[in-house]
């Protein structure tokens, strides 16, 4: 049975639907996107098939984090394009489609770069009570760019820390509990030093990275990018400040907490995502003990990129306000 242009294009369309610029894709264009569609007059040559093979390897390596070169044959000018080869390519394409979100972040081929200084707060060094605020707005070039970011495995990551000033000590028991809640490490390493680890926000969940410090806190995955809907066209994000994560301690009536709120400028086609981070010291009372130390809030990115394959541009920082005791506006941006 002769392999037709339609056979080839059917396989390619599956792959481009994941790797390319459709609403469900990774947003890749030429030269990363290497294959071409075939016409009814084309001879479905090894050149066309090898271009498609390259796109398939790029997409699948992004998903597995492993070298996929051995899983599809390189075709030569003398290779007969048989039904067996068509089936092999088609099965591989189906695997790419069904594993679009199964991203190999921890594979042997690096899948992403951690952008650690993306939107960190200023330091806060004075004794304080009541609330510290940090507001960050991420700006995407378009709603599709936001879609590509999350499809390809992009993440926002949050953590915080409090450390002693030189020669400083804890002042009181509330001071100690805050140190435990957010962590007291002097080294800049969220996994080891943050009291709740690193909170990550991706296409489907809000959670903490495994193996991080102390207890994780409470997350609300319903407000992640796709969790309320099966597809990009049905995204339903909050447009007013909505809690996506908090951690609080048991003392002082369990009212002192670290909290992340999020909202978008559009529920269905967002270009701005705002994160409103607060350190809430709400115990009060007749004598409200102050909190000491040096404080910082961190917002980092995990930017999808793989050598020879998928690469996404990071969103820009439109707003980065805090730490401050004066509440920034909670309206977008």
FIMARTOR-609387 format. One record per atom (N, C-alpha, C): x, y, z; atom name. Coordinates in steps of 0.05 Angstrom, whole numbers, m for minus. Example, Ala and Ser with C-alpha at 12.3 -4.5 7.8 and 13.67 -1.06 7.14 Angstrom:
% residues 2
      x      y      z at
    264   m114    156  N
    246    m90    156 CA
    264    m66    156  C
    257    m45    142  N
    273    m21    143 CA
    258      1    157  C
This chain:
% residues 333
      x      y      z at
     17    m24      0  N
      0      0      0 CA
     18     25      0  C
     13     43    m19  N
     29     67    m22 CA
     23     86      1  C
     44     99     12  N
     40    119     33 CA
     35    146     19  C
     13    159     27  N
      5    183     13 CA
     12    208     29  C
      8    231     15  N
     12    257     29 CA
     m7    259     52  C
    m31    249     50  N
    m50    250     72 CA
    m41    234     95  C
    m29    211     91  N
    m18    195    113 CA
      3    210    128  C
     22    222    113  N
     43    238    125 CA
     32    262    140  C
     14    277    128  N
      3    301    140 CA
    m13    295    165  C
    m26    272    165  N
    m42    264    189 CA
    m24    261    213  C
     m1    248    209  N
     19    245    230 CA
     30    272    238  C
     38    288    218  N
     50    314    224 CA
     31    332    240  C
      5    331    233  N
    m14    349    246 CA
    m16    342    276  C
    m13    317    283  N
    m13    309    311 CA
     10    322    326  C
     33    320    313  N
     58    330    325 CA
     58    361    327  C
     49    374    306  N
     49    403    306 CA
     28    413    326  C
      7    398    330  N
    m13    406    350 CA
     m1    408    378  C
     20    393    383  N
     34    394    409 CA
     57    414    408  C
     74    412    388  N
     99    427    387 CA
     94    456    377  C
     74    460    361  N
     71    485    346 CA
     54    506    360  C
     42    524    344  N
     30    548    354 CA
      0    547    357  C
    m12    524    354  N
    m40    522    361 CA
    m45    526    390  C
    m71    530    398  N
    m77    537    426 CA
    m69    515    445  C
    m65    491    436  N
    m57    469    454 CA
    m28    463    453  C
    m12    479    439  N
     16    472    434 CA
     36    486    452  C
     62    480    446  N
     85    492    460 CA
     93    518    447  C
     81    526    425  N
     87    552    414 CA
    112    555    398  C
    122    532    387  N
    148    533    373 CA
    144    539    343  C
    162    555    333  N
    161    563    304 CA
    189    557    292  C
    192    562    266  N
    218    558    253 CA
    239    576    266  C
    264    567    269  N
    275    542    258 CA
    272    517    276  C
    261    521    301  N
    257    498    318 CA
    237    479    304  C
    216    490    294  N
    196    474    279 CA
    206    469    251  C
    214    444    245  N
    230    439    221 CA
    214    426    198  C
    192    413    204  N
    178    397    184 CA
    160    415    166  C
    154    404    143  N
    136    418    124 CA
    113    399    117  C
     90    412    111  N
     67    396    102 CA
     73    386     74  C
     61    363     67  N
     63    352     40 CA
     38    359     24  C
     42    362     m3  N
     19    366    m21 CA
     14    340    m35  C
     m9    339    m49  N
    m16    314    m63 CA
      3    308    m86  C
     18    328    m94  N
     38    324   m116 CA
     66    317   m106  C
     70    320    m80  N
     96    313    m69 CA
    102    283    m70  C
    127    277    m76  N
    137    251    m69 CA
    144    251    m39  C
    132    233    m23  N
    136    234      6 CA
    164    223     12  C
    183    241     10  N
    211    233      9 CA
    222    230     37  C
    247    219     38  N
    261    217     64 CA
    266    244     76  C
    269    265     59  N
    274    292     70 CA
    250    301     86  C
    226    298     76  N
    202    305     91 CA
    199    289    116  C
    203    263    114  N
    200    246    138 CA
    221    253    159  C
    246    259    151  N
    267    265    171 CA
    262    292    184  C
    250    312    169  N
    242    337    181 CA
    221    332    203  C
    202    315    196  N
    181    308    216 CA
    193    293    239  C
    212    275    233  N
    225    260    255 CA
    239    280    275  C
    252    300    264  N
    265    320    281 CA
    245    333    300  C
    222    341    289  N
    202    354    306 CA
    191    335    328  C
    188    309    320  N
    178    289    339 CA
    198    285    361  C
    224    283    354  N
    245    280    375 CA
    245    304    394  C
    243    328    383  N
    243    352    400 CA
    220    351    420  C
    197    345    410  N
    173    345    427 CA
    175    323    448  C
    184    300    440  N
    185    277    459 CA
    207    280    480  C
    230    291    471  N
    252    296    491 CA
    243    316    512  C
    227    335    503  N
    217    355    523 CA
    199    341    543  C
    185    320    535  N
    167    307    553 CA
    181    287    571  C
    202    274    561  N
    215    253    577 CA
    240    262    591  C
    253    282    580  N
    279    291    591 CA
    301    271    585  C
    297    254    565  N
    317    234    557 CA
    322    235    527  C
    345    225    519  N
    352    224    490 CA
    334    205    476  C
    318    215    457  N
    298    199    442 CA
    308    190    415  C
    333    197    408  N
    342    193    380 CA
    339    164    371  C
    342    145    389  N
    342    117    380 CA
    314    106    376  C
    293    122    382  N
    266    112    381 CA
    252    116    355  C
    265    130    336  N
    254    133    309 CA
    277    131    290  C
    273    116    267  N
    295    113    248 CA
    300    138    232  C
    326    142    225  N
    333    162    205 CA
    330    150    178  C
    316    162    160  N
    311    151    134 CA
    331    162    113  C
    338    145     94  N
    357    153     73 CA
    342    154     47  C
    356    163     26  N
    344    165     m1 CA
    336    137    m11  C
    348    117     m1  N
    342     90    m11 CA
    322     75      7  C
    314     88     29  N
    295     75     47 CA
    267     74     35  C
    256     50     34  N
    228     47     25 CA
    210     55     48  C
    192     75     43  N
    173     84     64 CA
    150     64     64  C
    152     45     82  N
    133     23     83 CA
    111     29    103  C
     90     12    103  N
     68     15    122 CA
     79     11    151  C
     99     m6    154  N
    111    m10    180 CA
    123     16    191  C
    137     31    174  N
    149     56    182 CA
    127     77    188  C
    107     78    171  N
     85     96    176 CA
     72     91    203  C
     68     65    209  N
     56     58    235 CA
     74     66    258  C
    100     62    255  N
    119     69    276 CA
    118     99    282  C
    118    115    261  N
    116    144    265 CA
     89    152    276  C
     68    139    267  N
     41    146    277 CA
     38    139    307  C
     48    116    315  N
     47    108    343 CA
     62    127    360  C
     86    136    351  N
    102    155    365 CA
     88    182    368  C
     75    190    346  N
     60    215    347 CA
     37    214    367  C
     24    191    369  N
      2    188    388 CA
     13    189    417  C
     37    179    421  N
     50    181    447 CA
     55    209    454  C
     65    225    435  N
     70    253    440 CA
     44    268    448  C
     23    262    434  N
     m3    275    440 CA
    m13    268    468  C
    m12    243    475  N
    m23    234    500 CA
     m6    242    524  C
     19    250    519  N
     37    258    541 CA
     45    287    540  C
     27    304    529  N
     34    332    525 CA
     43    345    551  C
     30    339    573  N
     37    352    599 CA
     56    335    616  C
     64    312    606  N
     83    295    622 CA
    111    304    617  C
    119    326    630  N
    144    339    623 CA
    168    328    639  C
    190    322    625  N
    213    310    639 CA
    231    330    652  C
    221    344    672  N
    236    365    686 CA
    262    353    698  C
    261    329    707  N
    284    317    721 CA
    300    297    704  C
    296    298    678  N
    310    279    661 CA
    339    286    658  C
    354    268    643  N
    382    272    639 CA
    388    296    620  C
    369    303    603  N
    371    327    586 CA
    356    349    600  C
    369    371    608  N
    355    392    623 CA
    331    403    607  C
    308    403    620  N
    283    412    607 CA
    276    441    613  C
    289    452    633  N
    281    479    641 CA
    304    493    656  C
    302    519    657  N
    322    535    671 CA
    307    550    693  C
    318    548    718  N
    306    563    740 CA
    316    592    739  C
    297    610    737  N
    304    639    737 CA
    300    649    765  C
    322    650    780  N
    320    653    809 CA
    318    682    818  C
    323    701    801  N
    321    730    809 CA
    301    744    792  C
    278    731    787  N
    259    742    769 CA
    243    766    782  C
    232    762    806  N
    217    784    818 CA
    218    782    849  C
    242    781    859  N
    245    780    888 CA
    238    807    901  C
    229    806    925  N
    222    831    939 CA
    248    845    949  C
    245    870    957  N
    266    883    972 CA
    268    871    999  C
    290    874   1012  N
    294    865   1040 CA
    278    882   1059  C
    268    869   1080  N
    255    884   1102 CA
    272    878   1127  C
    282    899   1140  N
    300    895   1162 CA
    290    906   1189  C
    269    922   1189  N
    259    934   1214 CA
    240    915   1228  C
    238    918   1255  N
    218    904   1270 CA
    190    912   1259  C
    171    893   1259  N
    145    899   1247 CA
    123    883   1261  C
     99    891   1256  N
     75    876   1264 CA
     53    882   1243  C
     31    870   1245  N
      9    873   1226 CA
     15    858   1200  C
     23    871   1178  N
     25    857   1152 CA
     48    869   1136  C
     63    850   1123  N
     82    857   1102 CA
     70    848   1075  C
     74    865   1054  N
     62    859   1028 CA
     84    857   1007  C
     78    839    987  N
     95    837    963 CA
     76    831    940  C
     76    848    920  N
     59    846    897 CA
     75    843    871  C
     69    822    855  N
     83    817    831 CA
     63    812    808  C
     67    826    786  N
     50    820    762 CA
     67    811    739  C
     60    787    728  N
     74    776    705 CA
     58    784    680  C
     73    794    660  N
     60    802    635 CA
     69    784    612  C
     49    772    598  N
     54    757    574 CA
     48    774    550  C
     61    769    528  N
     57    785    504 CA
     29    781    492  C
     16    759    498  N
    m11    753    488 CA
    m22    731    505  C
    m48    726    502  N
    m61    704    516 CA
    m50    677    506  C
    m43    676    481  N
    m31    651    470 CA
     m4    646    482  C
     12    668    486  N
     38    664    498 CA
     35    653    527  C
     15    662    541  N
     10    650    568 CA
      3    621    566  C
    m14    615    546  N
    m21    587    541 CA
      3    570    535  C
     21    580    517  N
     45    564    510 CA
     62    560    535  C
     65    580    551  N
     82    579    575 CA
     73    555    593  C
     47    554    598  N
     38    532    616 CA
     37    505    602  C
     30    505    576  N
     31    479    561 CA
     58    466    562  C
     79    483    559  N
    106    472    557 CA
    119    467    584  C
    105    472    605  N
    115    466    632 CA
    125    489    648  C
    120    514    639  N
    128    537    654 CA
    116    538    682  C
    131    547    701  N
    121    549    729 CA
    128    576    741  C
    112    585    759  N
    119    606    778 CA
    124    592    805  C
    146    601    818  N
    153    588    844 CA
    157    610    865  C
    148    603    889  N
    147    623    911 CA
    160    610    936  C
    175    627    950  N
    184    619    977 CA
    192    644    992  C
    198    641   1017  N
    205    664   1034 CA
    225    655   1055  C
    239    674   1067  N
    257    668   1088 CA
    260    692   1107  C
    268    685   1131  N
    274    705   1152 CA
    300    695   1164  C
    320    713   1166  N
    344    706   1179 CA
    353    728   1198  C
    370    720   1216  N
    379    739   1237 CA
    397    760   1225  C
    394    784   1235  N
    416    804   1229 CA
    441    795   1244  C
    463    807   1237  N
    489    799   1249 CA
    487    803   1280  C
    491    781   1294  N
    491    782   1323 CA
    463    782   1334  C
    442    780   1317  N
    414    782   1327 CA
    404    756   1340  C
    383    759   1354  N
    370    736   1367 CA
    340    738   1363  C
    325    716   1368  N
    296    717   1370 CA
    288    735   1394  C
    268    751   1390  N
    259    769   1411 CA
    238    756   1429  C
    221    739   1419  N
    199    728   1434 CA
    188    703   1420  C
    168    690   1432  N
    158    665   1421 CA
    145    668   1394  C
    131    691   1389  N
    119    695   1363 CA
    141    698   1342  C
    162    712   1349  N
    185    714   1332 CA
    196    687   1324  C
    197    669   1343  N
    207    642   1338 CA
    188    627   1319  C
    162    630   1323  N
    143    615   1307 CA
    144    625   1278  C
    147    651   1274  N
    150    662   1247 CA
    176    651   1234  C
    197    648   1249  N
    222    637   1238 CA
    218    609   1229  C
    202    593   1244  N
    196    566   1236 CA
    178    565   1212  C
    158    583   1211  N
    139    582   1189 CA
    152    588   1162  C
    168    609   1160  N
    180    616   1134 CA
    208    606   1131  C
    220    596   1153  N
    248    586   1152 CA
    267    608   1161  C
    290    598   1170  N
    310    617   1182 CA
    338    613   1170  C
    339    603   1146  N
    365    598   1134 CA
    378    623   1124  C
    404    626   1127  N
    419    648   1116 CA
    427    644   1087  C
    427    618   1078  N
    434    612   1051 CA
    410    615   1033  C
    414    625   1009  N
    392    629    990 CA
    385    603    976  C
    370    586    989  N
    362    561    977 CA
    335    553    988  C
    314    558    972  N
    287    554    982 CA
    281    526    990  C
    292    506    976  N
    285    479    983 CA
    295    472   1011  C
    318    482   1019  N
    329    475   1045 CA
    321    495   1067  C
    318    520   1060  N
    315    540   1081 CA
    287    551   1085  C
    269    548   1066  N
    242    558   1070 CA
    227    539   1088  C
    210    551   1106  N
    195    534   1124 CA
    173    518   1111  C
    165    525   1086  N
    145    509   1072 CA
    156    499   1045  C
    182    503   1040  N
    194    494   1015 CA
    189    515    994  C
    185    506    969  N
    177    523    947 CA
    149    516    937  C
    132    536    936  N
    106    532    924 CA
    108    535    894  C
     97    517    879  N
     98    521    850 CA
     69    522    838  C
     67    539    818  N
     41    543    804 CA
     46    537    775  C
     33    516    765  N
     37    508    737 CA
     10    504    723  C
      9    489    701  N
    m15    487    685 CA
    m38    474    700  C
    m32    457    719  N
    m54    440    731 CA
    m55    440    761  C
    m35    451    775  N
    m36    448    804 CA
    m21    471    817  C
    m26    474    843  N
    m11    491    861 CA
     m3    473    884  C
     23    469    887  N
     33    450    907 CA
     60    459    916  C
     74    443    932  N
    101    448    940 CA
    119    426    929  C
    144    434    923  N
    163    415    913 CA
    169    394    933  C
    172    369    925  N
    178    348    944 CA
    205    351    958  C
    206    342    982  N
    232    342    997 CA
    239    369   1009  C
    220    387   1010  N
    226    414   1021 CA
    222    415   1051  C
    229    437   1062  N
    231    440   1092 CA
    204    440   1106  C
    203    428   1129  N
    180    429   1147 CA
    154    421   1133  C
    131    430   1143  N
    105    423   1131 CA
     99    441   1107  C
     82    431   1089  N
     79    444   1063 CA
     59    467   1064  C
     40    467   1082  N
     19    488   1081 CA
     m5    478   1065  C
    m23    496   1058  N
    m49    489   1045 CA
    m50    503   1018  C
    m54    487    997  N
    m56    498    970 CA
    m84    494    959  C
    m91    510    939  N
   m117    509    927 CA
   m114    505    896  C
   m110    480    887  N
   m104    475    859 CA
   m127    483    840  C
   m151    487    850  N
   m173    494    833 CA
   m168    520    818  C
   m149    536    827  N
   m144    562    815 CA
   m120    562    797  C
   m109    538    791  N
    m87    537    772 CA
    m97    541    744  C
    m79    543    725  N
    m86    553    698 CA
   m108    537    684  C
   m106    511    684  N
   m125    494    670 CA
   m142    477    688  C
   m139    478    714  N
   m151    458    730 CA
   m182    459    730  C
   m193    483    725  N
   m222    485    723 CA
   m233    478    696  C
   m216    472    677  N
   m225    468    650 CA
   m207    449    635  C
   m218    435    615  N
   m202    415    601 CA
   m184    427    579  C
   m188    452    572  N
   m173    463    549 CA
   m169    493    552  C
   m151    504    536  N
   m144    532    536 CA
   m169    549    532  C
   m187    540    513  N
   m210    557    506 CA
   m230    559    529  C
   m227    542    549  N
   m246    543    572 CA
   m232    550    598  C
   m209    564    597  N
   m196    573    621 CA
   m215    590    637  C
   m216    587    663  N
   m233    603    680 CA
   m218    611    705  C
   m203    633    703  N
   m186    642    725 CA
   m200    664    741  C
   m193    667    767  N
   m204    688    783 CA
   m194    716    773  C
   m212    735    774  N
   m204    763    766 CA
   m204    782    790  C
   m207    771    814  N
   m203    786    838 CA
   m185    769    856  C
   m172    782    875  N
   m152    769    892 CA
   m164    744    905  C
   m153    721    900  N
   m163    695    909 CA
   m140    679    921  C
   m144    668    944  N
   m122    653    958 CA
   m117    627    943  C
    m91    624    936  N
    m83    598    924 CA
    m64    582    942  C
    m54    595    963  N
    m37    580    982 CA
    m34    596   1008  C
    m33    581   1030  N
    m26    594   1055 CA
    m13    574   1074  C
      3    584   1092  N
     12    568   1115 CA
     11    586   1140  C
     m1    575   1161  N
     m3    590   1186 CA
      7    572   1209  C
     13    585   1231  N
     22    569   1254 CA
      1    569   1275  C
      4    550   1294  N
    m18    543   1313 CA
    m20    563   1336  C
      2    577   1342  N
      1    596   1364 CA
    m15    621   1358  C
    m20    638   1378  N
    m34    663   1374 CA
    m60    661   1359  C
    m75    640   1366  N
   m102    637   1353 CA
   m101    628   1324  C
    m78    619   1315  N
    m75    609   1287 CA
    m84    630   1267  C
    m77    655   1272  N
    m85    677   1254 CA
    m60    689   1240  C
    m37    681   1247  N
    m13    691   1234 CA
     m5    673   1211  C
     m2    684   1187  N
      1    667   1164 CA
     17    680   1142  C
     30    663   1125  N
     41    671   1099 CA
     20    663   1079  C
     14    680   1060  N
     m8    675   1041 CA
     m1    685   1013  C
    m10    670    992  N
     m7    678    965 CA
    m35    680    953  C
    m42    703    942  N
    m66    706    927 CA
    m59    711    898  C
    m78    705    880  N
    m73    708    851 CA
    m98    718    837  C
    m94    733    816  N
   m117    741    799 CA
   m106    748    771  C
   m124    746    751  N
   m117    751    723 CA
   m132    775    713  C
   m123    787    691  N
   m137    809    680 CA
   m160    800    662  C
   m161    774    656  N
   m183    762    641 CA
   m187    733    650  C
   m211    724    654  N
   m216    697    663 CA
   m210    677    641  C
   m213    685    616  N
   m211    666    594 CA
   m188    671    575  C
   m177    695    574  N
   m155    701    556 CA
   m135    719    570  C
   m122    710    591  N
   m105    728    608 CA
    m79    735    594  C
    m70    759    598  N
    m43    768    591 CA
    m28    777    616  C
    m42    782    638  N
    m30    790    663 CA
    m38    771    685  C
    m19    761    701  N
    m24    746    725 CA
    m11    761    748  C
    m27    768    768  N
    m17    782    791 CA
    m17    764    815  C
      6    764    830  N
      8    748    855 CA
     12    768    878  C
     m5    765    897  N
     m7    784    920 CA
      1    768    945  C
     25    773    954  N
     37    756    976 CA
     38    773   1002  C
     28    760   1023  N
     27    775   1049 CA
     38    758   1072  C
     52    771   1090  N
     60    760   1116 CA
     41    774   1136  C
     22    759   1147  N
      1    771   1163 CA
      5    764   1192  C
     12    785   1208  N
     15    782   1237 CA
    m10    793   1250  C
    m30    776   1252  N
    m57    785   1260 CA
    m64    780   1289  C
    m45    771   1305  N
    m52    764   1333 CA
    m62    788   1349  C
    m48    810   1348  N
    m57    834   1362 CA
    m58    830   1392  C
    m79    841   1404  N
    m81    839   1433 CA
    m71    864   1447  C
    m72    864   1474  N
    m63    887   1489 CA
    m33    893   1485  C
    m17    871   1482  N
     11    874   1477 CA
     18    858   1452  C
     25    871   1431  N
     31    858   1406 CA
     61    857   1402  C
     73    833   1406  N
    102    830   1404 CA
    111    836   1376  C
    133    850   1373  N
    144    856   1346 CA
    158    831   1335  C
    163    832   1309  N
    177    810   1295 CA
    203    822   1284  C
    225    808   1289  N
    251    818   1282 CA
    263    803   1258  C
    287    810   1252  N
    302    795   1231 CA
    301    809   1204  C
    314    796   1185  N
    315    805   1157 CA
    296    787   1141  C
    279    799   1125  N
    258    784   1111 CA
    260    788   1081  C
    252    768   1066  N
    251    771   1037 CA
    231    751   1026  C
    216    760   1006  N
    198    743    991 CA
    209    738    963  C
    207    714    953  N
    219    706    928 CA
    198    696    909  C
    198    707    884  N
    182    696    862 CA
    201    689    840  C
    203    663    833  N
    221    654    813 CA
    205    641    791  C
    220    633    769  N
    207    620    746 CA
    222    594    741  C
    207    575    730  N
    219    552    716 CA
    212    556    687  C
    233    564    671  N
    229    570    643 CA
    234    546    626  C
    214    536    610  N
    218    513    594 CA
    239    517    572  C
    258    500    571  N
    278    501    549 CA
    293    475    549  C
    299    465    525  N
    314    440    523 CA
    334    444    499  C
    358    435    503  N
    379    438    482 CA
    369    425    456  C
    370    441    435  N
    362    431    409 CA
    332    428    405  C
    316    439    423  N
    288    435    421 CA
    271    458    431  C
    252    451    448  N
    232    471    458 CA
    245    493    474  C
    237    518    469  N
    247    541    484 CA
    226    562    486  C
    220    570    510  N
    199    590    515 CA
    211    616    527  C
    201    638    519  N
    209    664    530 CA
    194    669    557  C
    209    678    577  N
    197    683    603 CA
    178    707    602  C
    157    707    617  N
    141    732    620 CA
    157    754    632  C
    150    778    627  N
    164    801    638 CA
    151    809    665  C
    166    824    681  N
    156    834    706 CA
    144    861    702  C
    118    863    704  N
    105    889    700 CA
    104    904    727  C
    100    890    749  N
     98    902    775 CA
    114    885    795  C
    130    898    812  N
    144    885    834 CA
    146    905    857  C
    127    904    875  N
    125    923    897 CA
    128    909    924  C
    146    919    941  N
    149    907    968 CA
    177    896    971  C
    183    887    996  N
    164    886   1018 CA
    158    914   1029  C
    133    917   1038  N
    124    942   1048 CA
    101    937   1068  C
     98    956   1087  N
     75    954   1106 CA
     51    969   1095  C
     54    982   1072  N
     31    996   1060 CA
     19    978   1038  C
     m5    971   1040  N
    m17    952   1020 CA
    m17    963    992  C
     m4    950    972  N
     m7    958    944 CA
    m36    954    935  C
    m44    967    914  N
    m70    963    903 CA
    m74    934    896  C
    m97    923    902  N
   m103    895    895 CA
   m117    892    869  C
   m119    914    854  N
   m131    913    827 CA
   m110    908    807  C
   m116    895    784  N
    m97    889    763 CA
    m87    915    750  C
    m61    919    746  N
    m40    899    750 CA
    m29    900    779  C
